[in-house]
Amino acid sequence: MSEKKCLRDLAVGSTGRVIGYEKGSRAYKSKLLSMGLTPGTEFTVSRYAPLGDPVEIRVRGFQLSLRKDEASTLFVEEVNEQPSSAQQSGGIEILDVASSDAEEITHG
């Protein structure tokens, strides 16, 4: 299992899982729960605004924007460290083939 982090610690493209909420942030916890960010819920960080506020995540099939102060009360664990090259290129993985290998493939 990964270490506990705040949502703001995850990079764009990372997938996280909700593991808890900051103590003393009852109003934010209630708001986050009502938006579907319940413990165990997975999400993907879509983007950060140019000045870092808000952060947009994809959760339960919709895009959700959270302000910096809301995001800082949400504890998460990272599910994957870096997206694979297939994820980064929209599902198509590009292989680097040396020219000698390419000749061998085309000529059999």
ABEGO torsion letter per residue (X at the ends): XBBBBBAAABBBGBBBBBAEBBBGBAAAAAAAAAAGBBBGBBBBBABBBAAGOBBBBBBGGBBBBBBAAAAAABBBBBABABBBAAAAAGGBBBBBBBAAAAAAAAAX
